[in-house]
Amino acid sequence: MEYPYTLFDLRGKVAVITGAARGIGAEAARMLAAAGAKVAVLDVLEADGNATAASICADGGEAAFWKLDVASEDEVKRVFAEIAARFGGLGILVNNAGIEGTNEPTHQITLEQWQRVIDVNVTGTFLCTKHAIGHMERAGGGAIVNVSSMYGIVGGPDVPPYHASKAAVRMMAKTDALLYASKGIRANSVHPGYIRTPMLEHVARVSGQGEALFDYLAGQTPAGKVGEPRDIAAGILYLVSDAARFVTGTELVIDGGYTAR
Ligand SMILES: NC(=O)c1ccc[n+]([C@@H]2O[C@H](COP(=O)([O-])OP(=O)(O)OC[C@H]3O[C@@H](n4cnc5c(N)ncnc54)[C@H](O)[C@@H]3O)[C@@H](O)[C@H]2O)c1
């Protein structure tokens, strides 16, 4: 049977994915490239970022790596202009770069520790969106996805600046959805539950819990397991594709049922 519309076809689109050297961002880069997008892999990690872009190209996709700190406006502006020049535009932005920051209670967090998480997770999202809008207008529209967290929706008794940052990018997607809807630019957020990535593996290591942390998190999740990067990448693919052309300002929770309770 043939369906008359091609829903997940990104051929002819240019996608910028921040924090794409590894984890969820790297998987989203692979998935969007497989759907036909030209993918700009952005990250502070040069070796991993180059490896992600190279593996996409080796598999027949089109990708290139740029070293970029999302918290630096000069870098964001310059790199986005380079991407648009090299790939012929810029129509998709996935604001995925993020750090978890120090795990201390609020009264023990220094201003510097607070500020670094906000700089990367919130200001980085602001700067990348700010410098993508003009390119999207020239492309006749666009799609932005802010990678938030289930902790942008429900509370958790740890990492205070992280949770604050994830709630902020959730609302920033709604504001941008309203500001730019008339220009054909959509903005949405995705809200991962526990996903096995280098970020969570780092938490498992520094907390001394190791594999027991993943068993614990699986037990906390109604689906009975921790998710994988492809579970989140699939939501990102949906939101940036034509399948979601009437979807803007919404939040897609992918958490194995954690927030359903
Ligand atoms: N893993 C989870 O359980 C989980 C759950 C909810 C939300 N998230 C969110 O998903 C996103 C991806 O997380 P992940 O688990 O893949 O983490 P990760 O640490 O594996 O990957 C994050 C990437 O962002 C990059 N990065 C960090 N600071 C940067 C900066 N200033 N500029 C550019 N790149 C930078 C890192 O180098 C890394 O490659 C994050 O925003 C995270 O908060 C993850």
The ligand as an SDF file (V2000), in Angstrom:
LIG
                    3D

 44 48  0  0  0  0  0  0  0  0999 V2000
   20.7170   11.1090   29.5430 N   0  0  0  0  0  0  0  0  0  0  0  0
   19.6080   11.4060   30.1620 C   0  0  0  0  0  0  0  0  0  0  0  0
   19.1030   10.6170   30.9880 O   0  0  0  0  0  0  0  0  0  0  0  0
   18.9060   12.7160   29.8850 C   0  0  0  0  0  0  0  0  0  0  0  0
   17.6530   12.8980   30.4610 C   0  0  0  0  0  0  0  0  0  0  0  0
   16.9710   14.0900   30.2270 C   0  0  0  0  0  0  0  0  0  0  0  0
   17.5390   15.0640   29.4190 C   0  0  0  0  0  0  0  0  0  0  0  0
   18.7680   14.8660   28.8790 N   0  0  0  0  0  0  0  0  0  0  0  0
   19.3120   15.9490   28.0570 C   0  0  0  0  0  0  0  0  0  0  0  0
   19.6710   15.4650   26.7830 O   0  0  0  0  0  0  0  0  0  0  0  0
   20.7430   16.2640   26.2560 C   0  0  0  0  0  0  0  0  0  0  0  0
   21.8490   15.3390   25.8000 C   0  0  0  0  0  0  0  0  0  0  0  0
   22.3100   14.6520   26.9450 O   0  0  0  0  0  0  0  0  0  0  0  0
   23.1490   13.3040   26.9150 P   0  0  0  0  0  0  0  0  0  0  0  0
   22.5890   12.4430   27.9690 O   0  0  0  0  0  0  0  0  0  0  0  0
   23.2830   12.8050   25.5260 O   0  0  0  0  0  0  0  0  0  0  0  0
   24.5220   13.9020   27.4820 O   0  0  0  0  0  0  0  0  0  0  0  0
   26.0400   13.7060   27.0260 P   0  0  0  0  0  0  0  0  0  0  0  0
   26.8740   14.3300   28.0820 O   0  0  0  0  0  0  0  0  0  0  0  0
   26.2540   12.2990   26.6780 O   0  0  0  0  0  0  0  0  0  0  0  0
   26.0810   14.6050   25.7150 O   0  0  0  0  0  0  0  0  0  0  0  0
   25.9780   16.0040   25.7980 C   0  0  0  0  0  0  0  0  0  0  0  0
   26.8970   16.6230   24.7760 C   0  0  0  0  0  0  0  0  0  0  0  0
   26.8420   18.0470   24.9330 O   0  0  0  0  0  0  0  0  0  0  0  0
   28.1650   18.5440   24.7800 C   0  0  0  0  0  0  0  0  0  0  0  0
   28.3360   19.8400   25.4110 N   0  0  0  0  0  0  0  0  0  0  0  0
   28.4250   20.1210   26.7410 C   0  0  0  0  0  0  0  0  0  0  0  0
   28.6470   21.4240   26.9160 N   0  0  0  0  0  0  0  0  0  0  0  0
   28.6870   22.0010   25.6910 C   0  0  0  0  0  0  0  0  0  0  0  0
   28.8930   23.3340   25.2240 C   0  0  0  0  0  0  0  0  0  0  0  0
   29.1040   24.3550   26.0750 N   0  0  0  0  0  0  0  0  0  0  0  0
   28.8650   23.5570   23.8810 N   0  0  0  0  0  0  0  0  0  0  0  0
   28.6650   22.5440   23.0130 C   0  0  0  0  0  0  0  0  0  0  0  0
   28.4840   21.2640   23.3940 N   0  0  0  0  0  0  0  0  0  0  0  0
   28.4940   20.9990   24.7230 C   0  0  0  0  0  0  0  0  0  0  0  0
   29.0300   17.4820   25.4450 C   0  0  0  0  0  0  0  0  0  0  0  0
   30.3850   17.5900   25.0640 O   0  0  0  0  0  0  0  0  0  0  0  0
   28.3630   16.2010   24.9840 C   0  0  0  0  0  0  0  0  0  0  0  0
   28.9060   15.7320   23.7610 O   0  0  0  0  0  0  0  0  0  0  0  0
   21.1570   17.2160   27.3720 C   0  0  0  0  0  0  0  0  0  0  0  0
   20.5870   18.4790   27.1690 O   0  0  0  0  0  0  0  0  0  0  0  0
   20.5810   16.5620   28.6080 C   0  0  0  0  0  0  0  0  0  0  0  0
   20.3270   17.4820   29.6280 O   0  0  0  0  0  0  0  0  0  0  0  0
   19.4600   13.7160   29.0900 C   0  0  0  0  0  0  0  0  0  0  0  0
  1  2  1  0
  2  3  2  0
  2  4  1  0
  4  5  1  0
  4 44  2  0
  5  6  2  0
  6  7  1  0
  7  8  2  0
  8  9  1  0
  8 44  1  0
  9 10  1  0
  9 42  1  0
 10 11  1  0
 11 12  1  0
 11 40  1  0
 12 13  1  0
 13 14  1  0
 14 15  2  0
 14 16  1  0
 14 17  1  0
 17 18  1  0
 18 19  2  0
 18 20  1  0
 18 21  1  0
 21 22  1  0
 22 23  1  0
 23 24  1  0
 23 38  1  0
 24 25  1  0
 25 26  1  0
 25 36  1  0
 26 27  1  0
 26 35  1  0
 27 28  2  0
 28 29  1  0
 29 30  1  0
 29 35  2  0
 30 31  1  0
 30 32  2  0
 32 33  1  0
 33 34  2  0
 34 35  1  0
 36 37  1  0
 36 38  1  0
 38 39  1  0
 40 41  1  0
 40 42  1  0
 42 43  1  0
M  CHG  2   8   1  16  -1
M  END
$$$$
